[in-house]
Amino acid sequence: MLPPARFERLTIPSAPRTEPADAVPEDAIPRVVEGEVVQACTKPVRPRVHRRAAARVHHVATHPRTRAAGLLAVRHGMYTAAGARVLAKRAWESRTTSRHQRMIRTAEELGQHDVAAEWEQRAAQFRASRHQRRMDLLHAPLRLAKALLWSLAIGTGSLLLTGVILAIAQKQPRDLLLPLFFAIVIVRDLVVIAAVVFGIGVYLAPVLILLSFWRAGQQGGTVPRWVLPETERTTEAITPSIVVVALRDLGISQLKKSIQAMSDSAAQMLSLIRPAGCGVEVDVTLPSGVSTDEIQNRRRKLAENLGRHEHELFITIPPAPRTVRLWIADSGALDEPIGASPLVVDPDLTADYYDGRAPWGQDLRGDLASLSLFQMHILVTGLSNQGKTAALRALALWLALDPFVEFRIADLKGVGDWRMFLGLATVLIQGPTDEHVMAATHMAEAGVEEMERRIALVEQSGSNKGITRDMAHTDLNFRPLVFVVDEAQVAYGSPAVGPDKRPYGGKRATSRYFRAVKAIHDQGRAVNVTIWEGTQDPTDENLPKRSREGNHIRASLALGTEQQSKMALGDAPVDAGAAPHKLRQGLDKGTLVVAGSGVELAPGQVSKTIRTHYINGDEAAAIADRAKERRTAVDTASQVAEGEQIDHLQNIADVLDAPRVRTQIVLQRLAERNRAEYADWTFTDLKTFLTDVGAEPRKSDGVMVVDRQLVLDALANRALEEADDYDE
């Protein structure tokens, strides 16, 4: 209610009227008004203290921490309620046949009538067992009473007998009842202890029950999505209906018609959705008229229909016909780190070349992914700056923990990625120049000579099992020898040419580096000589076909095209779903698609995606130091002496027994002369070499022949050039 207004009367007296000479006209004089002054009235104002308190309460109530705390309380309360429902459901199912009935209905919907009959039989057995237990309960009180009476009688008799023995032994009749009194005291103490425990249990039991409810609800209960943490709220659970709708909306008309025509809402297409690591896995049996290629070609659309990014869906082809296997990751799970390598966290870890497996990372299921390196040629490829060197180096660091393995390494990048192998590897070449390529080639050629020497030694030993573990551990001639060439594309692309006019690089049979690698691929593993290569951008120029197909383990990081993926892994793995070209460049660093015999694969699986552990330079140096402590120190060489050169021109001249000899006969005679060197030579290789020295094959009577005189002239010209070089 407003307070009454205050009024004051203001009276202005009027002056006497005079008429001065300069009088102002009456109209110009302001009129005096007689009125009342009213004082303005305002509403009562809240005290400032009240406003501050209200603002503070509003701030606290709307603060993110308050909301988070309230959400936390609601979430765990719902976990408790959900856990109560879960445990109640479990108890109900354990007492009834509801679980059996559910499984029977599921089997009937999937058309698995034999499975439904099996569950029906289990339900009948459960009912019979339950009836028998209930009948036993009717007689349980009588049996319990008899058991208690017998126990009491036997116990009392035993105590009295013990008392008799004590009384006779001590000659004291009062000892007759001593065991009985002792038993009564024990029973009394037990009753006291039970009463105390029961009293505590009365207060603890509700807490323990609530904790069991909360635990069950957190593990297997369902709560509203809005109460979940932000990281879990964004992940939508994959259900059969979501998978079916995603397939229906792929834009494949035959698939859509078939799904709409199914009476069971397409449930027969899907297997059970199984948890698999940080995602789920489900097999989809496609209807007639829909091929697996059509599903694979729509990977991005299918992923988006499932509420995932393209890299969070992997499509593979299992052994079952007309079936695709979908592995669907939880949203964002593949962007989380997988943790440190066992090589870093376990200082006592050791390696075994023959029986051990190198811990490389984790597969998509979250299981440890390991490789057997026993007599394995390895190829790791991918685009630049994707973790190729780190992945290859991690395998070498593990194997270095086996003191019986020798390393010879050529790092054709030369920025110190392999520097920690100084004092560990017998050869370490670091650099990208032609001189470094030549040194790497000499290293590989020395490996071929070592391989041939070992083959002869194994033949002399008479071993029927090749090089056994005992032979490798006791004889230095048979120790595992591993060659590592990182950035091998530098060697294949090198323009360097040797004194015999043969190129060091290239993909032809005249390439010295290519021939050395190919020779080790052909026969090296039988005598514990293997070669590992890391290369970028797998193409026919950077990685010849015959070289890449000689590897037992082929792994690829992110690539640009499907064609590159086929060159890296082979056609079969890519056709079956391997897709390194679908990995995200720059984001999926260290993620490899691996195919080959050294990696554990499920039946029918041809490749595996592995997220490798990253070992940085300092950690790699620490692991290398541990390896050096386990073995004898070595002097690491940076160059390899060039072996004896093969004079191809002289060999060709030696097999020419006529003025003109057909090129095919020349190739055959060269192979008979030195099969290891000339078995892979083709007409193109022979023509290229002779053209370079000025003795190009020509046609004679419609066939290509080699002119002996031209070859002899080339030999003479070479001798003159060498003489001139000597004089200078």
N, C-alpha and C positions, 0 to 999 in steps of 0.2 A: 504494500500500500504506500502510495507516495505521500510525503509530508506536506502539510498545508503550505501554500505559497504565501510569501510575505509581500505586503503592498505598502508603498509609501506615497503619500500625496505630495505633489510638487506644485506650489503656487507661485506664479510669476506676477508681481504687482505691475500695474500699468502706470506710466509716467504722465504728468499733466501735459496737455496738448499746448504746444506753442507753435507759433508760425514765424520761424526765423527767415531772414532774407533769402538765405540759400536753402530753404526747406526742400526736402525730398518729397516727391509725389507720394501720396498715400498708397498707391498701388505697388510702389517699389519697396515698402517697408515689410519685412517678414512678419507673418502672422504668428502670434504667440498662442500656442495650443496648451490647454490645460488637460493634463493626463496623469496616468499612474504608471510607475516603474515596477515591472515584475522581475524578480530574481529567478534565473534559470535553475531548473531542477534536474539532477542526474541520478542514474541508477546506482545502487550500492555496488561497489567493486569488491571481488574476492581478494582476500589478502594474498600478497605475493608469495608467501610461504606455501599456500595451498597449490598455486599454479606450478611451482617448482616440483613439488611432490608428485603432482599428477604427471608432469612431463617425465620425471624420473621413472615412475611406474610404467609409463608407456614405452619408454626407451628399453627398460629391462625386459618387458614382456615381448617386444618385437625384435630383440637382439638375436642375431644368428646363433649364438651359443645357447640361448634359452630355447630356441626352436629345435636346435640339434639335441639338447638334453631331453626335451619333451618327446621328440621323435624316438630317441634311444629308449626311453621308458616305455613308450607305446609298443615299439618293435619287440622288446624282450618280453613284455607282457603277452603279446600275441604269440611269440615263440612258445611261451608256457602253455597257453590255451591250445595251440596247434599240437604241442607235444602230448597233451592229455588226450586229444582226439586220436593221435597216432597210436599211443599205447593202448587206448581203449579198443581201437580197431584191431590191433594185433591180438589183444586178449580175446576178442570176439571171434576172430578167425581161427585162433588156436583151439577154441571150444566148439566151433561149428564147421560146416562144410562150405562156407561162403567163398573161401578162396578156391576150392575145387570147382564150384559152380562158375566162378568168374573165368577161370582158365578154360573150362569146357566151352563157354560162350565164345571166347576169343578164338579158340581152335576151330570151332564151327564156322565163324565168320571168315577165317582164312582158308577154309576148305580142307583143313587137316583133320580128317575124321579119325584116323588112327590115333592121333594125339588126344582127341576128345575121348575116345574109348579108354585110353590109358588113364586119363584123369578120372573118368567115371569109376574105373576099377579102384583107384586110390581112394575115392570118396567112400565106396562101399567098405573098404578095409578100415577106414577111419571110423565109420559108424559102428562097425563090429567091435573095434577096440574101445571106443567110448562106452558102449553098452557093457562091455566086460568090466571096465573100471567102475562104473556105477554099481554094478552088482557086487563087486568086491567091497565097495564102501558100506553096503548094508551089513556085512559081516565083520567089518573092521572093528567096531566097539568090543564085540565079544572076543575077538582075537587079541585086541590090545589088552583087555582085562586079564586074559589068560597069561599073556606074556609078562604083564606086570607082576601077577601073583607068583609065577614061576621064578621071575628074576628076584623078587623079594625073598622067596623061600630059599633059593640057592644062595643069595647073598648073606642072609641071616645065618644059614647053616655054615657057610664058609667062615664067617666071623666067629661063631661059637666054636668051631673046630680049631680056629687059630687061637682062641682064648684058652681052650683046653690044653693045647700044646704049650702055651706060655705058662699056664699055671703049673703044669708038671715040670717044665724046665726050671722055673723060678721057685717052685715049691711054695707058691703063694696062691691060695684059693681066690683071693680078690682079683687076680689077673685074668680070671675066667671071663669077666665082662669088659675087660679093657679094650679089645678091638671093637666091640659093639659101641662103647661110649665114644671111641675115636671116630667111628663112622658117623655117629650122630652129630659130633662137633663139625665134621667136614660138611655134612648136609646143611647144618645151620649157617655156616660161613658162606656156602654157595648161595643159600637163599638170601642172605644179606647182600652179597655182591650182585645177585640178579635184581634185587629190589633197587639198588643204586643205579645199575645200568638201565633198568626199565624207567626210572625217574628221569634220567638224562635223555633216554630215547624218546620219551614222550615229547620233549621239547625239540629234539633234533629230527625226529621223523618227518614232520611237515616240511622242514627245510630241505631234507634229502629228497623227499617226494617232488617238491617244486623244482629242485635242480635236475632231477631225472626227466621231468616234463620239459624243462627248458632245453636240455640237451637233445632230447628226441625231436622237439620242434625245430631246433636249429638245423639238425641234420636231415630230417625227412619231412618236416611240416611245410605247409604252404601258408604264406601270409600275403596281405595285399602289397602290391608293388610300391605303393606310395610310402610305405614305412621302411623299405629297404634302403641301404646306403646308396649313394649316387652311382658308385661304380657297378653295383649289382642291378640297379634299377634300369640301366640302359640295355641290359641283355634280355632279350625276349626268349623264353623257353621254346625249344623246337618240339612241336607236337605233330602227330600224324596228319591232322587236318591242315596245319600250316604247310607241310611238305606237299600234300596233295594239291592244295590251292596253288602253290608255287609252280608245280609241274603243269597244272591245267592252264595257267596264264603264261606259259612260255611262248605261245604263238605257233605251236605245232597242231594243226587242225586234227590230225588223226589221233593224237594223244588226248586232246580235249574231248573229242567225241567218245573215245573209249572210256575215259574217266566218268563222263556224264551217263554213260550207259550201264555202268557197274552198279549193282543193287546194294553193295556194302560200302558205298561212298569211297571206293577205290582202296579199301583197307587191304585187299589181297595183294596189292602191288608192293607193299612195304613190309620189310622185316621189322623186328623189334628195334626201337631206337636205343642204341647202347651208348653209355658214357664212354668217351675215349679221350683221355687226357684233358686238355682245356677246351673240349668240345664234345660233340656227339657224332655217331656214325650210324648210317642206315643204308641198307641195300634196297634198290628199287628195281623190280622186275617190270620191264616195259611191255606194253601190249603189242600184239602183232601189227606190223606196219610201221613201227617206230624204231629207228636204229640208235645205237649208242653214240654214234658220231653227231647226231642231231642234238643230243643233250650236251655233249662236250663243247660243241660250237656255240652254245648259248650259256656259257658259264657265267658271264657277267649278269645277264638278265635273271638267271636262276638265283644267283647270290642276292641280288637286290630284291627279288620276290621273297626271299627268306629273311630279309632284314639284315643282310650282311654286305660287307665289301667283297669285291671279287677275290682279293687275296685271302679271304677268310673261308673260302669254299674250295675244296679239292675233290675232283672227280676222277676216279680210277675205274678200271674194268676188272672185276673179280672173275674167277674161273667159270661161274655159272653163265650160261648163254643168255643173251638179251637182258643183261643186268648191268646197272651202274652202281657204284658205291660212292655215297656222298659223305664226306667228312666236313662238318660244319663247326667252325670255331666259335667260341664265345666272343662277343664283341670286344675288340681291343685286346684280347688275350695274347695275340701274336706279337703285339708291340711291347710287351713286358719282357725284361731281361730274364734269362734262364739261370743266372748264377755263375759262380766261378768254376773253372775246370778242376776236376779231381787232381790234376797235376799240380795245381797251385795250393789247394787246401790240404792235401795229404802229402807231407814230406817223406813218408815212408813207402810211397807207392813205387812199385818196381814193374819191369816189363819183361816179357818173354816172347822172343821172335817166333818160336814154334807153336806155343799154345795160348799165348795171351791175346787180348783184344784191346785196341787203343780206344780210350774213352774220348769220343769226338764231340758229343753234344747230346741233344735230346730230340726224339722224334715228335711228331704232332700229338701223340698220345701222352707226352710227358715222360716216356720211359727213356732210360739210358740208351743211347745209340753208340755202338762200338763197332770197330772194324778189325778183322783179322788181316794182318800185313804179311803173313807167311807166304813168301814167294809170289807176291802180288806186284804187277806193274800198275801204276796209278796215274791217272790224268785228272787234273783239276783245272777247270776253265771257267771263264766268265768275263764280264765287262770290267773295265779298270775301276779300281777303288771300291771293290765289293767284298774284300776280305779273302782273296785267293791265297796270297802269301801266308796270312795268318792261319788259314785252315790247313795248308800243306805243312807249315812249320810245326803246328800242334802235333801232327802225326810223327814227324821226325823227332820232336822233343821226347815223346813217349818212348819211341823205339831206342833213343839214345840211352835210356835207363837200363837197357840190356847191354852189358859190357862186352858181349861177343859180336856186336854188329859194327861194321866199319862204314863210314860215310865219306862220299866224295861229292862235293856240292859246287854247282856253278850258278851264281846269282847274277843274271844278265841285266838286272836293274841297277845294282851297285849302290844302294843307299843305306847299307848297314842292316838290312832286315835279317841277315843270317850271320852277323858278326859274332854272335855268342857261340858259334861253332868253331871259332879259333881255338886250337888246342884239343878239339874234340873230333873234328873231321880231318882226315889225312890230306884232303885237297879242298881248298875253298877259293873259288874264283869269283871276283866281285867287280862288275863293270859292264857297260853296254857297247863297247867299241868292237870293231872287227877283230882286234887282237884278243879281246876276251872271248869272242865267239870261236876263234881258232883254238884258244886254250881249252874251251869247253869241248870242242870237237875232239881234240887230242885226248882229253879225259875219257870221252865216250869210246874212242877207238882203243884206248888202253883197257877199257872194260871188256871190249870184244876179245882182245888178246888174252885177258885173264880168264874169260869164259871158256875159250878154246883150250887153254892150259888145264883148267879144272876138268873139262870133259875128258881129257886124256888121263888125268889122275884118277878120276872115278872109274874109268875103264880098267886102269891098272889095279885099283883096290879090290875089284871083284865084288863090290857091293851090289846087291839085288834090290835095295831100297833107296837108291840115290844117296844123297848126303844126309845121314841121320843126325839126330841131336848130339850124340856122343862124338861123332866125327867133327861136327862144327865146333864143339867146345874143347876138343883136345888137339885139333890140327889147324894151324893158322891158314893152311891152304884152302880150307873149306868154310871159313867163317862167312856169315852173311855179309854181302857187299851191296850197299844201296847207293845208287847214283841219283842225285836230285838236280834237276835243271829248272830253275824258276825263270819265268819270262822266256819260255822256249821259242816264242814267235820271233824273237830277235835272232836266234840261230837259224831258223828256217828262212827268214827273210834277208839274211846277210849276203852281200854281193862279193864277199872275199873269195879269192881264187888262189889255189895253191900252185907250187912250181910245176906240177904235172898237168896244169890247166883244168883241174877238176875244181868245181865250186864247193865251198864249205856249206853254203846254204842251198835253199831250193827244195823241191819235192821230187825231183827226178832221181833215177837210180845212180846218177853220177854224183849226187850230193853226198859229201863225206859225212856230215852230221846225220842226215836222214838214214844213210846206210848203216851207220853204227847203232842208232836207236833201233832200227828194224832188226838187226842181227841179235841184239840183246832181247828184244821181244820174242824172237823165234825160239831161242834156245837157252836164254839166261836163267829162267826160273828153275830149271832142272838142277842147276849147280849153285843156287843161292845168289845169283847175280840179278838184281832187279833195277829198274829205272823209274823214277817218278818225274812227271813233267807238270809244270804249271804254265798256262798260256792264256792270252787274251783273245777275244774275238775269234772263235773257231771257224775258220774258212779253209778252203783247199790250199790257199797260199800260206796262211799262218800255221796250219796243222794238216799235213797231208793225210789222205784217207787211210792209207796202209799203216801209217804211224798211230793214228788215234784208235784204230780197230784192234791194235795189238795189246791194249790195256785191259786188265782184269777188272779194275775198279775205275769207273768213269763218273766224275762228279762235276756238277755245273752250278755256278751261282747265277745271278740274274743275267739274262741275255736279251737281245733286242728282237729277234724274230724266231718263229717256229723252225725255220730252216737251220738256223744256228743251233737250236736245241737238238735237232736230229743229228747234226754233225758232232755235237758234244757227247750225247748219250747213245745215239743210235736210233734207228727208225722205230723199233719195237717198243721201247719204253715210252717214247713220245706218243705213239699211236694208242698206248694203253693208259694214257693220262698224265704222264710226266710232263711238266710244263715250266721249266726254268724261265721261259720267256714271259711268263705271267708274274714272276716275282717283281717287286717294286724296286727299281734302281735307286740306290741311296737310302732306302728305308729298310729293305730286307738284307742288310749286310750280314754276311756270315751264314745265311740260309742256303743250303745246298740241296739239290736233287741228285741222289746217288743211285747208280745202277751198277750191277756187277755181282761177282761171286763172293766178295769179301764182306758184304753187309748182310745181316740177318733179315730175311724177307719172309712174309707170310706166304703160305701156299698160293700160287697163282699170281702173287705180287711181283712186279718187275722193277720197281723203283721205290725209293723211300726219301721223304723230305726230312732233312736234319737241320736243326738250328744249332750251329757249332758254338762251343765255348770260345770266348775271345781271351787270348793270352797276350798281354802287352809286352813291350820290349824288356822292361825291367823284370817282369815275372818270367819271361823266357830266359833271360840271363841267369836268374836264380835256379831255374830247373836245369839249365846246362851246367851250372857249377855243381849241382848234385850229381849229375851224370859223370862229370870229370872225376869226382871223388870215388866213383865205383870202378874206374878203369885206369889203365896206365896212360900217362900223358903222352901225346904225340906232337910232332912238329908238323904243323899245317903248311902245306905247300900251296903257292898261288899260281904255279905254272906246272904243266905236264910236258915232259919231253916228247917230241913227236916221234912216233914209231917209224919203222921202215916203210918207205913209200913204194907203192906198186906202180910199176912202169907200164901203163896200159898200152901205150903206142908200141913199145917193144913186144909186148905179149901179142898184140894183133899182128905185128910183122912175123912173129914166130909161127903163127898158125896159118899163114898164107903160103901154100905149097904150089901155087899156080899163079900165072899173071893176073887172072881174075877169078875171084872166089865169091860165090853167092853169100849175101849177108846172113842168111839163115844158117848156113854152114859155119860161118865165122862165129856167130853167137853160140852155136852148139859146141864148137871146139874150145872157146874161151871158158864155157861152163865146165867142160871136162877138165880143163887145166886148173881152174880155181873156182870150185863150186860156190864157196862162201862169198866170193867177190862178184862173180858174174852170173849167178843163177837168176837174178832178177833183172838183168839187162834186157831191154827191148830194142827193137829196130830204131826207135826214136832216140834212145840213149846212145846207141852206136853211131847213128848219123850225126847227132849233135857233137859228139866228141871228135869224130873225124873231120867234120866241117870246121871246127875250131882250129885244127892243126893243118888245114889246107888239103885234106885227102878225102873229100866228100864222096860217098858212094854214088855210082852212076848206073844207068840202065844199059844192059847189054842183052840183046835178043829178047827184050821184053821183061827181064828180071833185073833186080837190083844186085849189083856186085861191088866188091871192094877191089880197087886196083892196087896191086902190090907195089908197082913202081911209085905211085903217089905216096904210099906209106913210107917207102924207103927214102924218098925225097924229103918227106917231113922229118924223118929221123936225122937225115944229114943236115937239114936246116937248123934243127934244134941243137945239134952238136956245134955248128958254127956260132949260133947265138950264145951258147954257154962258153965257148972259147973267147968270144969277144968280151963277154962280161968278166971273164977271168983276167983278160989283159987289162981291162980298165981298172 
